[in-house]
Amino acid sequence: MKDKLERIMKDKLMKDVVSFFFQNQSSVDSASGISAWVCSRRGNVQPVLDELVKLGVLEEDSIGSAKGYCYTRDMKIMNIIEDLMKNGKN
């Protein structure tokens, strides 16, 4: 898992999205909202969100047709990301 997370952190947009949630761990936002936070088009951000959900870094919640994304509560993943953020291994 650490290897996968190290690889995705080399992609600027993925790193920006992960950094946003790392710094705002209680945030829940839509793809459009996250796009605004990371200053990128939604069409670029949506595949990143999908990949991060697949990897367990983000969780997706749907209310009707609206989807929201939040940071994982998996302590193993959280600790790896914290290590990567603090040690600059990206």
N, C-alpha and C positions, 0 to 999 in steps of 0.2 A: 504494500500500500504506500509506503514512504516513497518508493521509486516512482510510482505513478504521480504522486503529488509533487515530487520534485520536478518531474517533466512538465506537468501542466503549469507550474509556476514560472516556467521559462517563456510562456506565452503572455504578452503584455495585458491583453484584455482579460484573460483568465485570472491573472494575478490581481488586476484591478478589482474584479468582482469579488474574489476571495478576500482581498484586503478590506473592501468595504464591509463585508459581513464579519470579518475578524475584529474590526474596530467598532462595529455596531451589532453586537451579538444578539440583541433582543429585537432587532429590526425584522419586519415582515413587509415585503414590497412586491409590486408587480414587475413584470419584465420592462414595462414602460418606465416605471419609477427608477428601477435599477439602471436602465439605459441613461437616464438623466444624471444619476449620481456618478457614473463612470464616463460620461461624455462620449457616448457611442450610440450608433443607431440600433434600434430594437432588433432589426434583422441580423445584426452582428452579435448582439447579446443573447438572443434566444438559444442558439446552438450551444453557447457557453453554459448557460443555465441548465440546459438539458444534460450536458456532459457532467456538470458538477452534481446534479441530482443523482445521476447514474453511479458516480463515484462515492456518493454518500456525504459529500461536503455540504450540500444544501438539501433541504427538505422542501417538497412542493405540497401545497395545500390548495384544494379547489373549493370554492363556495359558488355553486351554480356554474356559470361560465367563466368566472374570474379565478385566475390562478395567482397565488402568492408564494413567495420564496422566503425561507428563513435559514439561518445557520444551523448546522447539525448540533445535536446534543450528544453525539458519540465522543466520549472522552478520548479515545485512542486517536481518532482523526483530529480532534481539537488540539491535542498535544503535539501531534506531528506538524500541524499548520503553525502552531505557536513557535515551535522550534525553527521552522523554515523562515518565518517572519523575523524572528529575533536574531537569527544567525546569518541572515542574508543569503541563504543557499537557494538562489533562484536565478 
